[in-house]
Amino acid sequence: MDYKECVMTTDTGLEHKFAKFGDGLSVSEDAVIEGYASLFGQADQGGDIVQKGAYARSITALEKAGRRVKMLWQHDPAQPIGVWDVVREDGEGLWVKGRLLDCTLKGREAAALIAAGAIDGLSIGYRTTKASKNDKGQRLLTELELWEVSLVTFPMLPSARVAAKSESLEAEATLRELAATLERARLELARR
């Protein structure tokens, strides 16, 4: 299967990452979701690699301004579906924790789609402020202006997933690897 980067070009220069792939998203009864929206040092399907510290300045600026990173449905600014209560960098990447709002139609739909296994990915909306290229031609993203983290069908970074509070992220990783292997086998069989 050919994975292609889709970048939304707007007057603001906001970038969104999408790609086909996925499994593992779930939501707890109280609609709390958490997980990594971005992982450091991993090339996404467009060849971009986010470096440690890339979000630090943006997160600090948002906090100082009393603003939050938005939780959107499929990067649509007209469809906020919840709130991110925690957005932080740790040693692995950009970790988020928030609540789907069941008082919105899309929030309820998102919770139902997550529970059914139809939606399982996270994707970031950002503007690149500092980047360079490595010897493989990959873009090394060293500073990003983070605008939003969306629940999406197809994240550009396959490992960007959300888990319910009670789930084990390690068990999810194993299940994702198994699902990816099965999907590759299915695609190979379909080509024959």
C-alpha atoms as a printed R data frame, in Angstrom:
    type eleno elety resid chain resno       x       y      z
1   ATOM     1    CA   MET     A     1   0.000   0.000  0.000
2   ATOM     2    CA   ASP     A     2   1.336   3.426 -0.888
3   ATOM     3    CA   TYR     A     3   1.333   5.832  2.059
4   ATOM     4    CA   LYS     A     4   1.293   9.475  1.059
5   ATOM     5    CA   GLU     A     5   1.657  12.601  3.126
6   ATOM     6    CA   CYS     A     6  -1.156  15.089  2.795
7   ATOM     7    CA   VAL     A     7  -0.275  18.562  3.959
8   ATOM     8    CA   MET     A     8  -3.032  21.139  4.233
9   ATOM     9    CA   THR     A     9  -1.779  24.451  2.953
10  ATOM    10    CA   THR     A    10  -3.466  27.516  4.384
11  ATOM    11    CA   ASP     A    11  -2.640  31.188  4.725
12  ATOM    12    CA   THR     A    12  -1.448  30.409  8.257
13  ATOM    13    CA   GLY     A    13   1.020  27.750  7.088
14  ATOM    14    CA   LEU     A    14  -0.550  25.143  9.377
15  ATOM    15    CA   GLU     A    15   0.532  21.576  8.574
16  ATOM    16    CA   HIS     A    16  -1.491  18.427  9.216
17  ATOM    17    CA   LYS     A    17  -0.213  14.881  8.946
18  ATOM    18    CA   PHE     A    18  -2.432  12.069  7.646
19  ATOM    19    CA   ALA     A    19  -1.723   8.519  6.491
20  ATOM    20    CA   LYS     A    20  -3.448   5.177  6.217
21  ATOM    21    CA   PHE     A    21  -2.793   2.765  9.083
22  ATOM    22    CA   GLY     A    22  -4.260   2.006 12.438
23  ATOM    23    CA   ASP     A    23  -5.546   0.060 15.392
24  ATOM    24    CA   GLY     A    24  -5.887   0.225 19.149
25  ATOM    25    CA   LEU     A    25  -7.747   3.381 20.180
26  ATOM    26    CA   SER     A    26 -10.265   3.096 22.995
27  ATOM    27    CA   VAL     A    27 -12.090   5.310 25.429
28  ATOM    28    CA   SER     A    28 -12.989   4.795 29.083
29  ATOM    29    CA   GLU     A    29 -16.526   5.124 30.419
30  ATOM    30    CA   ASP     A    30 -15.861   8.683 31.536
31  ATOM    31    CA   ALA     A    31 -14.550   9.538 28.019
32  ATOM    32    CA   VAL     A    32 -10.970  10.140 29.199
33  ATOM    33    CA   ILE     A    33  -8.364   9.456 26.554
34  ATOM    34    CA   GLU     A    34  -4.598   9.664 26.735
35  ATOM    35    CA   GLY     A    35  -1.579   8.733 24.693
36  ATOM    36    CA   TYR     A    36   1.216   9.954 22.473
37  ATOM    37    CA   ALA     A    37   0.287  12.330 19.676
38  ATOM    38    CA   SER     A    38   3.898  12.395 18.483
39  ATOM    39    CA   LEU     A    39   6.981  10.321 19.249
40  ATOM    40    CA   PHE     A    40  10.527  11.652 19.146
41  ATOM    41    CA   GLY     A    41  13.086  10.190 16.779
42  ATOM    42    CA   GLN     A    42  10.620   8.199 14.669
43  ATOM    43    CA   ALA     A    43  10.189   8.943 10.984
44  ATOM    44    CA   ASP     A    44   6.566   9.377 10.024
45  ATOM    45    CA   GLN     A    45   5.276   8.229  6.664
46  ATOM    46    CA   GLY     A    46   6.225  11.568  5.106
47  ATOM    47    CA   GLY     A    47   9.829  11.245  6.292
48  ATOM    48    CA   ASP     A    48   9.611  13.870  9.064
49  ATOM    49    CA   ILE     A    49  11.285  13.209 12.418
50  ATOM    50    CA   VAL     A    50  10.310  15.265 15.475
51  ATOM    51    CA   GLN     A    51  13.229  15.957 17.793
52  ATOM    52    CA   LYS     A    52  13.141  16.145 21.614
53  ATOM    53    CA   GLY     A    53  12.219  19.620 22.766
54  ATOM    54    CA   ALA     A    54  10.383  20.540 19.558
55  ATOM    55    CA   TYR     A    55   7.163  21.395 21.416
56  ATOM    56    CA   ALA     A    56   8.610  22.983 24.565
57  ATOM    57    CA   ARG     A    57   8.522  26.638 23.477
58  ATOM    58    CA   SER     A    58   5.007  26.322 22.040
59  ATOM    59    CA   ILE     A    59   3.582  24.592 25.122
60  ATOM    60    CA   THR     A    60   5.154  27.222 27.393
61  ATOM    61    CA   ALA     A    61   3.796  30.093 25.264
62  ATOM    62    CA   LEU     A    62   0.281  28.595 25.288
63  ATOM    63    CA   GLU     A    63   0.382  28.165 29.075
64  ATOM    64    CA   LYS     A    64   1.594  31.744 29.603
65  ATOM    65    CA   ALA     A    65  -1.202  33.042 27.364
66  ATOM    66    CA   GLY     A    66  -3.808  30.958 29.219
67  ATOM    67    CA   ARG     A    67  -4.679  29.014 26.073
68  ATOM    68    CA   ARG     A    68  -4.898  25.293 25.302
69  ATOM    69    CA   VAL     A    69  -4.041  23.012 22.436
70  ATOM    70    CA   LYS     A    70  -7.367  22.258 20.742
71  ATOM    71    CA   MET     A    71  -8.910  18.765 20.490
72  ATOM    72    CA   LEU     A    72 -10.466  18.498 17.037
73  ATOM    73    CA   TRP     A    73 -12.196  15.883 14.936
74  ATOM    74    CA   GLN     A    74 -10.145  15.034 11.817
75  ATOM    75    CA   HIS     A    75  -8.334  18.430 11.914
76  ATOM    76    CA   ASP     A    76 -11.589  20.302 11.287
77  ATOM    77    CA   PRO     A    77 -11.492  23.596 13.236
78  ATOM    78    CA   ALA     A    78 -15.291  23.726 13.069
79  ATOM    79    CA   GLN     A    79 -15.515  20.451 15.012
80  ATOM    80    CA   PRO     A    80 -13.972  20.618 18.486
81  ATOM    81    CA   ILE     A    81 -14.874  17.394 20.302
82  ATOM    82    CA   GLY     A    82 -13.260  17.736 23.694
83  ATOM    83    CA   VAL     A    83 -10.470  19.318 25.697
84  ATOM    84    CA   TRP     A    84  -6.877  18.332 26.281
85  ATOM    85    CA   ASP     A    85  -6.322  18.745 30.016
86  ATOM    86    CA   VAL     A    86  -2.637  17.807 29.821
87  ATOM    87    CA   VAL     A    87  -0.217  18.353 26.923
88  ATOM    88    CA   ARG     A    88   3.429  17.745 27.727
89  ATOM    89    CA   GLU     A    89   6.712  16.512 26.415
90  ATOM    90    CA   ASP     A    90   8.412  13.604 28.123
91  ATOM    91    CA   GLY     A    91  11.319  11.403 27.127
92  ATOM    92    CA   GLU     A    92   9.283   9.636 24.443
93  ATOM    93    CA   GLY     A    93   7.272  12.376 22.795
94  ATOM    94    CA   LEU     A    94   4.217  14.586 23.034
95  ATOM    95    CA   TRP     A    95   1.826  13.037 25.559
96  ATOM    96    CA   VAL     A    96  -1.771  14.214 25.781
97  ATOM    97    CA   LYS     A    97  -4.638  13.470 28.137
98  ATOM    98    CA   GLY     A    98  -8.118  14.838 27.763
99  ATOM    99    CA   ARG     A    99 -11.864  14.330 27.733
100 ATOM   100    CA   LEU     A   100 -14.276  13.829 24.899
101 ATOM   101    CA   LEU     A   101 -17.291  16.054 25.503
102 ATOM   102    CA   ASP     A   102 -20.494  14.040 25.424
103 ATOM   103    CA   CYS     A   103 -22.484  17.289 25.268
104 ATOM   104    CA   THR     A   104 -21.424  17.581 21.606
105 ATOM   105    CA   LEU     A   105 -22.723  15.334 18.838
106 ATOM   106    CA   LYS     A   106 -19.225  14.744 17.429
107 ATOM   107    CA   GLY     A   107 -17.864  14.002 20.917
108 ATOM   108    CA   ARG     A   108 -20.479  11.271 21.374
109 ATOM   109    CA   GLU     A   109 -19.828   9.974 17.848
110 ATOM   110    CA   ALA     A   110 -16.071   9.921 18.481
111 ATOM   111    CA   ALA     A   111 -16.542   7.930 21.697
112 ATOM   112    CA   ALA     A   112 -18.770   5.429 19.865
113 ATOM   113    CA   LEU     A   113 -16.331   5.097 16.951
114 ATOM   114    CA   ILE     A   114 -13.408   4.583 19.320
115 ATOM   115    CA   ALA     A   115 -15.347   1.946 21.269
116 ATOM   116    CA   ALA     A   116 -16.162   0.146 18.004
117 ATOM   117    CA   GLY     A   117 -12.532   0.254 16.867
118 ATOM   118    CA   ALA     A   118 -13.269   2.450 13.837
119 ATOM   119    CA   ILE     A   119 -11.116   5.376 15.014
120 ATOM   120    CA   ASP     A   120  -7.761   4.851 16.656
121 ATOM   121    CA   GLY     A   121  -5.304   7.555 15.758
122 ATOM   122    CA   LEU     A   122  -3.967  10.914 16.811
123 ATOM   123    CA   SER     A   123  -2.534  13.573 14.525
124 ATOM   124    CA   ILE     A   124  -1.003  16.947 15.219
125 ATOM   125    CA   GLY     A   125  -1.737  20.275 13.555
126 ATOM   126    CA   TYR     A   126   1.289  22.565 13.744
127 ATOM   127    CA   ARG     A   127   3.476  25.111 12.027
128 ATOM   128    CA   THR     A   128   7.155  24.320 11.568
129 ATOM   129    CA   THR     A   129   9.343  27.073 12.979
130 ATOM   130    CA   LYS     A   130  12.745  25.315 12.843
131 ATOM   131    CA   ALA     A   131  13.796  22.302 10.784
132 ATOM   132    CA   SER     A   132  16.772  20.877  8.942
133 ATOM   133    CA   LYS     A   133  17.483  17.894  6.699
134 ATOM   134    CA   ASN     A   134  19.506  14.832  7.608
135 ATOM   135    CA   ASP     A   135  21.742  12.862  5.215
136 ATOM   136    CA   LYS     A   136  18.737  10.692  4.212
137 ATOM   137    CA   GLY     A   137  16.769  13.755  3.106
138 ATOM   138    CA   GLN     A   138  14.377  13.501  6.047
139 ATOM   139    CA   ARG     A   139  13.144  16.665  7.685
140 ATOM   140    CA   LEU     A   140  14.289  16.987 11.312
141 ATOM   141    CA   LEU     A   141  11.674  19.087 13.108
142 ATOM   142    CA   THR     A   142  13.394  20.906 15.975
143 ATOM   143    CA   GLU     A   143  10.772  23.540 16.849
144 ATOM   144    CA   LEU     A   144   7.048  23.398 16.187
145 ATOM   145    CA   GLU     A   145   4.176  25.734 16.960
146 ATOM   146    CA   LEU     A   146   1.525  23.271 18.133
147 ATOM   147    CA   TRP     A   147  -2.057  24.284 17.365
148 ATOM   148    CA   GLU     A   148  -4.137  21.167 17.812
149 ATOM   149    CA   VAL     A   149  -4.207  17.420 18.332
150 ATOM   150    CA   SER     A   150  -6.977  15.622 16.456
151 ATOM   151    CA   LEU     A   151  -8.578  12.238 16.657
152 ATOM   152    CA   VAL     A   152  -8.169  10.860 13.151
153 ATOM   153    CA   THR     A   153  -8.791   7.805 11.065
154 ATOM   154    CA   PHE     A   154  -5.311   7.811  9.505
155 ATOM   155    CA   PRO     A   155  -2.399   9.279 11.520
156 ATOM   156    CA   MET     A   156   0.824  10.061  9.688
157 ATOM   157    CA   LEU     A   157   2.791   8.471 12.528
158 ATOM   158    CA   PRO     A   158   1.300   4.966 12.936
159 ATOM   159    CA   SER     A   159   2.391   4.768 16.568
160 ATOM   160    CA   ALA     A   160   0.500   7.956 17.536
161 ATOM   161    CA   ARG     A   161  -2.370   6.376 19.435
162 ATOM   162    CA   VAL     A   162  -4.707   7.025 22.309
163 ATOM   163    CA   ALA     A   163  -5.569   4.652 25.123
164 ATOM   164    CA   ALA     A   164  -8.241   4.706 27.759
165 ATOM   165    CA   LYS     A   165  -6.968   5.483 31.252
166 ATOM   166    CA   SER     A   166  -7.100   1.848 32.259
167 ATOM   167    CA   GLU     A   167  -5.292   0.375 29.254
168 ATOM   168    CA   SER     A   168  -1.699  -0.703 29.149
169 ATOM   169    CA   LEU     A   169   0.223   1.135 26.437
170 ATOM   170    CA   GLU     A   170   2.694  -1.761 26.255
171 ATOM   171    CA   ALA     A   171  -0.111  -4.245 25.525
172 ATOM   172    CA   GLU     A   172  -1.464  -1.835 22.919
173 ATOM   173    CA   ALA     A   173   1.919  -1.673 21.207
174 ATOM   174    CA   THR     A   174   2.025  -5.454 20.947
175 ATOM   175    CA   LEU     A   175  -1.502  -5.537 19.528
176 ATOM   176    CA   ARG     A   176  -0.645  -2.768 17.030
177 ATOM   177    CA   GLU     A   177   2.390  -4.704 15.839
178 ATOM   178    CA   LEU     A   178   0.265  -7.825 15.411
179 ATOM   179    CA   ALA     A   179  -2.441  -5.880 13.567
180 ATOM   180    CA   ALA     A   180   0.160  -4.273 11.294
181 ATOM   181    CA   THR     A   181   1.629  -7.675 10.461
182 ATOM   182    CA   LEU     A   182  -1.808  -9.061  9.682
183 ATOM   183    CA   GLU     A   183  -2.649  -6.026  7.532
184 ATOM   184    CA   ARG     A   184   0.584  -6.394  5.545
185 ATOM   185    CA   ALA     A   185  -0.201 -10.078  4.997
186 ATOM   186    CA   ARG     A   186  -3.762  -9.231  3.891
187 ATOM   187    CA   LEU     A   187  -2.474  -6.649  1.421
188 ATOM   188    CA   GLU     A   188   0.132  -9.069  0.062
189 ATOM   189    CA   LEU     A   189  -2.530 -11.741 -0.448
190 ATOM   190    CA   ALA     A   190  -4.817  -9.211 -2.152
191 ATOM   191    CA   ARG     A   191  -2.026  -8.299 -4.619
192 ATOM   192    CA   ARG     A   192  -1.620 -11.929 -5.657
